[in-house]
Amino acid sequence: MAEGFTFADGAYNRHSERRVDDAFMDRLWTDPATRVLLVGGEHVSADADGLVWHSPDDVPAGDRLYLGTVDGAEHAAVLLDKVPDPARALRVAAHELSTAQARLGVHAVGVAQWHRTHPRCSRCGAPTAVAEGGHVRRCPECGAVHFPRTDPAVIMLITDDDDRALLGRRPDWPEGRFSTLAGFVEPGESLEDAVRRETLEETAVEVGEVSYAASQPWPFPSSLMLGFFGKARTTEVTVDGTETADARWFSREDVRRMTTSGELALPGSVSISRWLIERWYGAPLAGSWR
């Protein structure tokens, strides 16, 4: 288990076989004990205490999604254009959620984002219909079956021979905000090569050895973050100026001193980026942003 960042644990039984069981789905949506989450884009029904669950007879009309079973209770979601109050963005609410609740939320948001952006058949362009408990869209015209999309992205903590960490800042971030490097995997590319390519493109640093660390679902809108550690072959930094405005090598003492003084702000605990940095550092750190 990868501890220290949200959405990485809290697995539950999704019962994928029930998605095609019409009798079960009918019972699910008529049983007042079914717990239903309202979802719209990145927002979910939630308040300061966590996710807000509803009974099936107390929710607006919308596409239905079966999530699975947690502690004997069935969980589902209704997909809406906008979630009525109380509503919160999942990545903000996640800080207060249990692991199981966070995993249910990220499952629902991930599928909702896909439905929102893929209403038509990519083969013939016809409007598609939701099927199989919300996990499929079928085309009534050409018969194509479409499944939720997940885009793999690598996120990496690169170190040099002095065990310094390479951190970067995006152009739209304020001064002092740094994180690990990241980027999407391209077709025909291995994950390890994606780590090397993205690091080279953004910072001109060449990477040799790459080792897998952990993964994190990140449906904002549709990514799976695949975390790695990498060893640099070169140390001279030249940023691309497009995806990365600044990149520097940080020693552990640099990070300790700068996070304590407020000069350096790191990602919050919801992100695998923070986990990668603290794994390298060897202890929890101050100075985070959400």
Salt bridges, closest charged atoms under 4 A:
GLU17 OE2 - HIS15 ND1 2.96
GLU42 OE1 - ARG91 NH2 3.24
GLU74 OE2 - ARG18 NH1 2.67
GLU96 OE1 - ARG88 NH1 3.09
GLU132 OE2 - ARG138 NH2 2.60
ASP151 OD1 - ARG149 NE 2.54
ASP160 OD2 - ARG164 NE 2.69
ASP163 OD2 - ARG252 NH2 2.74
ASP172 OD1 - ARG170 NE 3.24
GLU175 OE2 - ARG169 NH2 3.34
GLU186 OE2 - ARG197 NH1 3.64
GLU189 OE2 - ARG197 NE 2.61
ASP193 OD1 - ARG196 NH1 3.04
GLU198 OE2 - ARG197 NH1 3.09
GLU201 OE1 - ARG197 NH1 3.18
ASP246 OD2 - ARG248 NH2 2.86
GLU253 OE2 - ARG256 NH2 2.62
ASP254 OD1 - ARG257 NH2 3.38
GLU263 OE2 - ARG257 NH1 3.70
GLU278 OE2 - ARG274 NE 2.76
